[in-house]
Amino acid sequence: MNSIDRRSVLLAGLGAAGAGALAACSSGSGGSGGSSGAPSLVSPDDKVVAATDKKRRTTGTVRQVTLTAASAVLDLGGGVTAKSWAFSGRTPGKEVRLSAGDTLAAELSNQLPDRTTTSIHWHGIALRADMDGVPPATQTAVRAGGTFTYRFIADAPGTYFLHPHVGVQLDRGLYAPLIVEDPKEPLSYDDEWVVVLDDWVDGVTGTPDQVFAELRQGMGGMGMGMGGGGTSGGGMSGMNSSPSPSASSSGGMSMRFMLTGAESELLGGDAGDVTYPYHLVNGRIPADPDIYTGKPGKRVRLRIINAGGDTAYRVALGGHKLTVTHTDGFPVQHQQADAVLVGMGERYDVLVTLADGVFPLVALAEGKGAGGMALVRTGSGSTPKPTVRPAELNGMIMTAAQLKAADDVRLDSKKADRVHRIELTGGMMHYDWGINGNRFDMNDPTANPILVEQGQRVRLDFVNTTTMWHPMHLHGHTYQLGTGGPRKDTTLVLPKKTVSVHFDADNPGQWMLHCHNAYHGEAGMMALVAYQA
């Protein structure tokens, strides 16, 4: 395990809710009425939701799929197996592909053990609110043995994925690519390769629930000997750089899953919380990788999806340049790079022209000293070692902040009608991650809503007061970074930085806004963006 020295000075949570607290918030406000003085909110099954859905362009084609969530023993390659949960016995699950304007009718069959409830969230799709798959905000969780059919129009082409939105189930094998093709595709290429990245613990060293149980104790519960500091602006005096020798005897917990010492300049410092035994590309470990076979000179579109729970990946294809064409499903002005940085929940589409030989596609686990690998084989050549690190990883690394939206998807210039300060708060000491000092309450999802109104231009100012980075994901919408940046639904907010995004409130309902680190979100870094009725 890495040393704790440098991480220890980054751990104290520094966020008290600032002066820009949410407007018109009322604890315990109800979905369509609530207590006296509470705002009236548009419910996910409100008639205005259905009316908005009828305006979506549709082909009339219905694509039917069945997704069975159940226990599975997964073959990760190289003789490594993991007892986990997956859709129809494989991870990633079978790709769901349709054309823009098609209706997806997806039946979820919950065959999970131990009376476990679940759901499916369609990550990145601006769909109707009652199909978003977020219990308890938009639906009741699907009980064990039960079924639920999600039915919605997918009218925006792009690279998306699907995963549960219950507990930390995201960090199991329950995910699959969701590709919405553009019938008028402007890109020219010969083939596609969907590349799904994941950090893996389940059924190998423990379960995500065990990971979360350890993390939620916080560094203060690990016997670290940390004195003085709370997480709301508390000091850092008295913090030791290593665990107390008597930690175990004095009641401190052992660190089975918590990662220490992971640092990344690209991420602004602390790179992550969790020690993962494997990093997968398309469900395979580097020692027995997934292989794409092609021909030299062919142009291939890579659709890269980070389905991980706690890891950002620096992705490069040895011996090749990447032309970045899309992020989070939306086109950008094309830029060439050696590598791309992909946070949890983000997606990047890139074009590559294949050379002749055998080349490693490496997903370096940013700051964690490990990574995943797949292979591109177009000719003869030896197989690279699983630990290979192509030079491109240290070349020009593309992040979303360097991209600009393509002309046809850039928002028109307009003053924001409503501005919300979204202060990211909490820290590792007490593992009390929150938004504006509040930990989201699943038992009262409409408490402290972030209020918007139909037709408004909304600006969200993500103000990261913490010492960790957070991939902030908004459901049901895509926002624009700054005034001309890319259109996205997930963006990385680095420690002590502010990122402003803009979106048009054109999809009524109740929508989650949260950190896509599975453990930060579950600990409370979530809020509800709610339309006022």
C-alpha positions in Angstrom: 0.0 0.0 0.0 1.2 3.5 -0.7 2.5 5.6 2.1 0.1 8.0 3.8 2.4 10.9 4.1 1.2 13.3 1.4 -2.4 12.2 1.4 -2.7 13.0 5.1 -2.3 16.7 4.6 -5.1 16.7 2.1 -7.8 14.9 4.1 -9.5 17.4 6.4 -12.8 18.5 4.9 -12.9 22.2 4.5 -16.4 23.0 3.4 -18.9 24.9 5.5 -21.9 25.9 3.4 -21.2 29.4 2.0 -23.2 32.5 1.6 -24.6 31.4 -1.7 -27.0 28.8 -0.2 -29.9 27.5 -2.3 -32.8 29.9 -2.9 -36.2 29.0 -1.7 -35.2 25.8 0.1 -37.5 24.3 2.7 -36.6 21.1 4.5 -39.2 18.5 4.0 -40.9 20.1 1.0 -43.2 17.7 -0.8 -43.2 16.7 -4.4 -46.4 18.6 -5.5 -47.3 20.7 -2.5 -45.6 20.0 0.8 -45.8 21.9 4.0 -47.0 25.5 4.1 -44.5 27.9 2.4 -42.7 25.0 0.7 -42.3 25.4 -3.1 -44.6 23.4 -5.3 -42.6 21.0 -7.5 -43.3 19.3 -10.8 -43.5 15.6 -10.0 -41.9 13.1 -12.4 -45.3 11.9 -13.5 -46.8 15.3 -14.0 -48.7 16.0 -17.2 -46.2 18.6 -18.3 -43.6 15.8 -18.3 -45.7 13.8 -20.8 -46.5 16.9 -22.8 -42.7 17.6 -23.2 -42.1 14.0 -24.2 -44.6 14.3 -27.0 -42.6 17.0 -28.5 -39.5 14.8 -29.0 -38.8 13.8 -32.5 -39.5 10.1 -33.0 -38.9 7.5 -35.7 -41.8 5.3 -34.5 -39.4 2.4 -34.1 -39.5 0.6 -30.8 -36.3 -1.3 -29.7 -37.2 -4.0 -27.1 -34.6 -5.4 -24.7 -34.6 -7.4 -21.5 -32.0 -6.7 -18.8 -31.8 -9.4 -16.1 -29.9 -8.3 -13.0 -28.6 -11.4 -11.2 -25.7 -13.0 -9.4 -22.9 -14.1 -11.8 -19.5 -15.6 -11.7 -17.6 -13.4 -14.1 -14.5 -14.4 -16.1 -12.1 -11.5 -16.0 -9.5 -13.3 -18.0 -6.2 -15.0 -17.0 -8.0 -17.4 -14.7 -9.4 -14.6 -12.6 -13.1 -15.0 -11.7 -15.3 -12.7 -9.6 -18.6 -13.5 -8.0 -20.6 -10.4 -8.6 -23.9 -9.1 -10.0 -24.3 -8.4 -13.7 -26.9 -8.1 -16.5 -27.5 -11.5 -18.1 -24.3 -13.0 -16.8 -21.7 -10.7 -18.4 -19.8 -7.4 -17.8 -20.0 -5.1 -19.4 -23.5 -6.0 -20.2 -24.6 -6.5 -23.8 -24.5 -3.2 -25.7 -27.8 -1.5 -26.3 -27.8 0.3 -29.7 -30.6 2.2 -31.3 -31.1 5.1 -33.7 -31.8 8.7 -32.6 -35.6 9.1 -32.3 -36.2 5.4 -31.6 -38.2 4.4 -28.5 -36.4 2.1 -26.1 -38.6 -0.4 -24.2 -36.3 -2.1 -21.7 -37.6 -4.5 -19.2 -35.6 -4.8 -16.0 -35.9 -8.2 -14.3 -34.5 -8.1 -10.8 -33.2 -11.5 -9.9 -30.6 -10.2 -7.3 -30.1 -12.1 -4.1 -31.1 -11.2 -0.5 -34.2 -9.3 -1.5 -32.0 -6.6 -3.0 -33.8 -3.8 -4.8 -32.4 -2.1 -7.9 -33.1 0.2 -10.8 -31.6 1.4 -14.1 -30.4 4.9 -14.8 -29.8 5.9 -18.4 -26.7 8.0 -17.9 -26.5 11.1 -20.1 -29.9 10.6 -21.9 -32.2 13.6 -21.6 -35.3 11.5 -21.3 -38.7 11.8 -19.6 -38.4 12.3 -15.8 -40.4 9.2 -14.7 -38.0 6.9 -16.7 -34.8 8.2 -15.2 -34.4 5.3 -12.8 -33.6 7.1 -9.5 -35.4 5.7 -6.4 -37.0 7.3 -4.6 -37.1 10.5 -6.5 -38.5 9.3 -9.9 -39.7 5.7 -9.1 -40.0 3.1 -6.5 -37.0 0.7 -6.5 -37.7 -2.5 -8.3 -38.1 -5.3 -5.7 -36.3 -8.6 -5.9 -38.3 -10.9 -8.2 -40.0 -8.0 -9.8 -39.9 -6.3 -13.2 -40.1 -2.7 -14.5 -40.2 -1.6 -18.1 -38.5 1.6 -19.0 -39.9 3.2 -22.1 -38.6 6.5 -23.5 -37.5 8.2 -26.7 -33.8 8.6 -27.1 -33.6 11.6 -29.4 -30.0 12.7 -28.9 -27.3 10.7 -30.7 -24.2 9.9 -28.7 -22.3 7.6 -26.4 -24.0 6.8 -23.1 -24.3 3.9 -20.7 -26.7 2.4 -18.2 -26.2 1.5 -14.6 -28.1 1.1 -11.3 -28.9 4.1 -9.1 -29.3 2.3 -5.8 -26.6 2.3 -3.1 -23.2 1.5 -4.5 -24.4 -1.0 -7.0 -22.6 1.0 -9.7 -19.3 -0.5 -8.5 -20.5 -4.1 -9.2 -20.9 -5.5 -12.8 -24.3 -3.9 -13.5 -23.5 -1.7 -16.4 -23.6 -1.7 -20.2 -23.0 0.7 -23.1 -25.9 2.5 -24.6 -25.2 3.8 -28.1 -27.6 6.1 -29.9 -26.6 6.4 -33.6 -27.0 9.5 -35.7 -28.9 8.6 -38.9 -27.1 11.6 -40.5 -23.7 10.8 -39.0 -21.3 13.5 -40.2 -18.1 11.6 -39.2 -16.3 9.4 -41.7 -14.9 6.2 -40.3 -14.6 2.5 -41.2 -15.4 0.8 -37.8 -16.3 1.3 -34.2 -14.9 0.0 -31.0 -16.7 0.6 -27.7 -14.2 0.7 -24.9 -15.6 0.4 -21.3 -13.3 1.2 -18.4 -13.8 0.0 -14.8 -12.1 -0.3 -11.5 -12.8 -3.7 -10.0 -13.1 -4.9 -6.4 -16.3 -7.0 -6.2 -15.9 -10.7 -5.5 -12.1 -10.4 -5.4 -11.1 -8.6 -2.2 -14.5 -7.6 -1.0 -17.8 -6.0 -2.0 -18.6 -2.4 -2.7 -20.8 -2.4 0.4 -17.9 -3.5 2.5 -15.8 -0.8 0.9 -18.4 1.9 1.7 -18.8 0.6 5.3 -15.0 1.1 5.8 -14.9 4.5 4.0 -17.8 6.0 5.9 -15.9 5.5 9.1 -13.6 8.3 7.8 -10.0 8.8 8.5 -11.0 9.8 12.0 -12.3 6.2 12.5 -9.1 4.6 11.2 -7.0 5.4 14.2 -5.0 8.0 12.4 -4.5 10.1 15.4 -5.9 13.2 13.7 -6.5 16.0 16.1 -8.3 19.3 16.0 -10.0 19.3 12.6 -13.7 18.8 11.9 -14.8 18.9 8.3 -16.5 22.3 8.4 -13.5 24.5 8.2 -11.7 22.7 10.9 -8.0 22.9 11.4 -5.4 20.4 10.5 -3.2 20.7 13.5 -2.2 17.5 15.3 -2.6 15.3 12.2 0.0 12.6 12.1 1.5 11.3 8.9 1.1 7.7 9.8 -1.4 5.6 11.8 -0.9 5.4 15.5 0.9 2.2 16.5 -1.9 1.6 19.0 -4.7 2.2 16.5 -6.0 -1.3 16.5 -5.9 -1.7 20.2 -7.6 1.6 20.8 -10.5 0.8 18.5 -9.2 2.2 15.2 -10.2 0.2 12.1 -7.8 -1.5 9.8 -7.5 -0.1 6.3 -8.5 -3.0 4.0 -9.9 -0.9 1.1 -9.0 2.7 1.7 -6.2 3.9 -0.6 -3.6 6.4 0.7 -0.9 8.3 -1.1 -2.7 8.4 -4.5 -1.8 11.8 -6.1 -2.2 13.3 -9.5 -1.3 16.8 -10.8 -4.1 16.4 -13.5 -6.6 15.9 -10.7 -5.2 18.6 -8.5 -3.9 16.4 -5.7 -5.7 13.4 -4.1 -6.6 11.0 -6.9 -9.0 8.6 -5.1 -10.2 6.7 -2.1 -10.3 3.0 -3.0 -7.7 0.3 -3.5 -8.8 -1.8 -6.5 -7.0 -5.1 -7.3 -7.9 -4.8 -11.0 -8.6 -2.2 -13.6 -10.6 -3.6 -16.5 -11.0 -2.7 -20.2 -14.1 -4.3 -21.6 -14.3 -6.7 -18.6 -10.7 -8.0 -19.0 -7.6 -7.7 -16.9 -4.3 -6.6 -18.6 -2.8 -10.0 -18.4 -5.5 -11.4 -20.7 -6.8 -8.4 -22.6 -9.7 -7.7 -24.9 -8.4 -7.5 -28.5 -9.6 -5.4 -31.4 -8.6 -6.8 -34.8 -8.4 -4.4 -37.7 -6.4 -3.4 -40.8 -3.7 -0.8 -41.2 -4.9 2.4 -42.6 -8.5 2.0 -41.4 -10.1 4.7 -39.5 -11.8 3.6 -36.2 -14.1 5.4 -33.9 -13.4 4.6 -30.2 -16.3 5.2 -27.9 -14.6 5.4 -24.5 -16.9 5.1 -21.3 -15.6 5.3 -17.7 -18.0 3.1 -15.7 -15.7 3.1 -12.7 -16.6 3.9 -9.1 -13.5 5.9 -7.9 -10.9 6.1 -10.7 -10.1 8.6 -13.5 -8.3 7.1 -16.4 -5.6 8.6 -18.7 -6.2 6.7 -22.0 -3.8 6.4 -24.8 -3.2 4.1 -27.8 0.5 3.3 -28.2 1.9 4.6 -31.5 -1.2 6.6 -32.4 -2.7 10.1 -32.1 -6.3 10.5 -31.0 -8.7 13.0 -32.7 -11.3 14.0 -30.1 -14.7 14.4 -31.7 -17.2 14.1 -28.9 -17.5 14.2 -25.1 -20.6 13.0 -23.2 -22.4 12.3 -26.5 -22.1 15.8 -27.9 -19.7 16.9 -30.8 -16.8 19.2 -30.2 -14.4 21.1 -32.5 -12.0 18.4 -33.4 -8.7 18.4 -31.6 -5.7 16.1 -31.7 -4.2 14.6 -28.5 -1.9 11.9 -27.4 -4.2 10.9 -24.5 -7.5 11.8 -22.9 -8.4 12.1 -19.2 -11.7 10.4 -18.5 -13.4 10.8 -15.1 -16.1 8.5 -13.7 -19.3 9.0 -15.8 -17.5 10.8 -18.6 -17.4 9.5 -22.2 -15.1 10.5 -25.1 -15.3 9.6 -28.7 -12.0 9.7 -30.6 -10.9 8.8 -34.1 -7.7 6.9 -34.9 -6.1 5.8 -38.1 -4.6 2.4 -37.4 -0.9 1.6 -38.0 0.5 -1.8 -38.8 1.4 -4.0 -35.8 0.2 -4.7 -32.3 -0.5 -1.7 -30.0 -1.6 -1.4 -26.4 -4.6 0.7 -25.5 -3.7 1.6 -21.9 -6.1 3.1 -19.3 -3.8 4.4 -16.7 -5.5 4.6 -13.3 -4.7 8.3 -12.6 -2.5 8.6 -9.5 -3.0 5.0 -8.5 0.1 3.4 -10.0 -1.9 0.8 -11.9 -4.1 0.5 -15.0 -6.0 -1.5 -17.5 -5.1 -2.6 -21.0 -6.6 -3.8 -24.3 -4.9 -4.5 -27.6 -5.2 -3.3 -31.1 -3.9 -5.9 -33.6 -3.5 -5.0 -37.3 -0.5 -7.1 -38.2 2.3 -9.2 -36.8 4.1 -8.3 -33.6 4.7 -9.4 -30.0 2.1 -8.8 -27.3 3.1 -5.9 -25.0 3.6 -6.6 -21.3 0.5 -5.9 -19.1 2.5 -3.1 -17.4 3.4 -1.3 -20.6 3.2 2.5 -20.5 3.3 4.0 -24.0 5.0 7.4 -24.4 1.7 8.9 -25.4 0.5 8.8 -21.8 3.0 11.6 -21.1 2.3 13.6 -24.2 -0.5 16.1 -24.9 -3.3 15.0 -22.5 -6.8 16.3 -23.4 -9.3 17.4 -20.8 -12.7 18.9 -21.2 -11.5 22.3 -20.2 -9.5 22.4 -23.5 -12.4 21.6 -25.8 -15.0 23.8 -27.4 -18.5 22.9 -28.5 -19.2 22.3 -32.1 -21.1 25.2 -33.7 -24.4 23.2 -34.1 -24.7 22.3 -30.3 -23.3 25.5 -28.7 -25.8 27.3 -26.6 -26.8 30.8 -27.8 -25.4 33.6 -25.7 -27.9 34.5 -23.1 -27.8 35.9 -19.6 -28.7 33.4 -16.9 -32.2 33.8 -15.4 -31.1 31.9 -12.3 -27.8 31.2 -10.7 -27.1 28.6 -8.1 -23.9 28.2 -6.0 -23.3 24.5 -5.7 -20.7 24.3 -3.0 -19.0 20.9 -2.8 -18.4 20.2 0.9 -17.1 17.5 3.3 -13.9 15.5 3.5 -12.2 12.2 4.3 -11.9 12.8 8.0 -15.6 12.1 8.7 -16.5 11.0 5.1 -19.3 13.6 5.2 -19.5 14.6 1.6 -22.3 17.0 0.7 -23.6 19.9 -1.3 -23.9 23.3 0.3 -23.2 21.5 3.6 -26.1 19.2 3.3 -25.9 15.4 3.0 -28.7 14.2 0.7 -31.4 12.4 2.5 -32.9 9.5 0.4 -35.8 9.4 2.9 -36.6 13.0 2.1 -35.4 13.7 -1.5 -37.3 16.9 -2.0 -35.7 18.6 1.0 -33.4 21.5 0.0 -34.1 21.4 -3.7 -32.2 23.4 -6.3 -35.1 25.3 -7.9 -35.5 26.1 -11.6 -38.4 27.1 -13.8 -39.4 25.9 -17.3 -37.7 28.0 -20.0 -35.0 29.5 -17.8 -31.3 29.7 -18.6 -29.6 28.3 -15.5 -26.1 28.7 -14.3 -24.6 26.4 -11.8 -21.4 27.5 -10.1 -19.6 24.4 -8.8 -17.4 25.6 -6.0 -15.1 22.8 -4.7 -14.2 23.7 -1.1 -12.8 20.2 -0.5 -9.3 18.7 -1.1 -10.5 16.1 -3.6 -11.8 16.3 -7.2 -15.4 15.5 -8.0 -17.0 14.5 -11.3 -20.4 16.3 -11.1 -23.2 14.7 -13.1 -26.6 16.3 -13.9 -29.5 14.1 -14.9 -31.9 14.9 -17.7 -29.9 17.7 -19.3 -26.6 18.6 -20.9 -24.9 21.8 -19.8 -22.2 23.9 -21.4 -18.8 24.5 -19.7 -18.4 28.3 -19.5 -19.7 30.3 -22.4 -18.2 28.2 -25.3 -16.9 25.0 -23.8 -18.2 21.5 -24.6 -21.7 20.3 -23.9 -21.5 17.7 -21.1 -23.5 16.1 -18.4 -20.5 15.2 -16.2 -17.6 17.5 -15.5 -14.5 17.3 -13.3 -14.3 19.9 -10.5 -10.8 20.0 -9.1 -9.9 20.8 -5.5 -10.3 24.5 -4.5 -11.6 25.3 -8.0 -14.8 26.8 -9.4 -16.4 25.6 -12.6 -19.5 27.4 -14.1 -21.9 25.5 -16.4 -25.0 26.7 -18.2 -28.1 24.8 -19.3 -31.6 25.5 -20.5 -34.4 24.2 -18.3 -36.3 22.5 -21.0 -37.0 19.0 -19.5 -39.4 19.3 -16.5 -39.3 17.0 -13.5 -37.0 16.2 -10.6 -33.4 15.5 -11.5 -30.4 14.3 -9.5 -27.2 16.4 -9.4 -24.4 14.4 -7.8 -20.8 13.4 -7.6 -20.2 10.4 -9.8 -17.7 8.9 -7.4 -20.0 6.1 -6.3 -18.9 6.4 -2.6 -19.0 10.2 -2.4 -22.5 10.2 -3.9 -23.8 7.6 -1.6 -22.3 9.4 1.4 -24.4 12.4 0.6 -22.9 14.5 -2.3 -26.2 14.7 -4.1 -28.9 17.3 -4.5 -32.2 17.5 -6.4 -32.7 19.9 -9.3 -36.4 20.5 -9.2 -38.7 22.4 -11.5 -41.2 24.6 -9.8 -44.8 23.9 -10.7 
